[in-house]
Amino acid sequence: MIAGVELGGTKLIVLRAHGRHIIERQSIATTSPAETLGAAVETLARWHDDMPFDALGIASFGPIRLDRAASDFGHMMPTPKPGWSGADIYGTLAGALSCPAAIDTDVNGAALAEARWGAGVEDGTPSDCLCYLTIGTGVGGGFAIDGRTIRGAMHPELGHILTRRAAGDDFPGACPFHGDCIEGLVSGPALARRFGVPGDRIPADDPRWDHVAHDIAQLVGTILLSSAARQVLIGGGVGMARSDLLDRIRAKVVDQLGGYLPFVTQDSVASIVRAPALGDQAGPMGTVALALDALANA
């Protein structure tokens, strides 16, 4: 029996599964840490009493401390989310259960799930190098490399990479830290500021989408060049909502790379830059993957 918690900026999903098969889930609004995590603990404890869990996987929005040697391991680091800076995510959730537990970012978890059970699987073999991007309220990215996620001094913060701007694009960006980092250019709030209305109300033929596609392609190219990823999956509310934008991004990735990466061509790019195969289940399945790893490493 597996327990999973996916903590997002607007909602928390708590689930239980037999192996990798989710059998029950509950959604809780993300309000204060005490209220949100308290409700999750109550559900986990009730399920645990019914049938004890063998492992727990936690996938959380960041930034979060993932260094087990740190005194604040599993705590939320300074975040714009009011009230959440310093919250003890791991201790509160894992402390409620007597089983092995693991914590990682939500995008790292999603990358792990997609590599094992989703877009990264080819002829039954999991991908050895996959990147999962989420483009929504913010921009985040995670990696699954040889069956493990990337973590070190912190975790990947791809949303704050600075990219080369498109000629003629004078949008200053919306990131409070960096202005026109990639999150400041293409996140949901950035698109609303760039267009004057939410992005889902802008027609596909609006020429300003060309700048958005350019910016995301710059990030994808950076990932391919720096990590040798076999797949870059684009999820999230913005990423999965517009297939027309994905086509523009692919064309610009090929053009911007200029033939330097021989495996990225007009014929192959659709299999490299694509939507997550698990769709909106990548996040919940990421908690399952983390829990299974915690059990295997116990």
Buried (B, 14 or more C-beta within 10 A) or exposed (E): BBBBBBBBBEEBBBBBBEEBEBEEBBEBEBEEBEEBBBBBBEBBEEBBEEEEBBBBBBBBBBBBBBBEEEEBBBBBBEBEBEBBBEBBBBBBBBEBBEBBBBBBBBBBBBBBBBBBBBBBBEEEEBBBBBBBBBBBBBBBBBBBBEEEBBBEEBBBBBBBBBBEBBEEBEBEBBBEEBEBBBBBBBBBBBBBBBBEEEBEEBEEEEEBBBBBBBBBBBBBBBBBEEBEBBBBBBBBBBBBBBEEBBBBBBBBBBEBBEEEBEEBEEEBBEEBBBBBBBEEBBBBBBBBBBBBBBBEEE
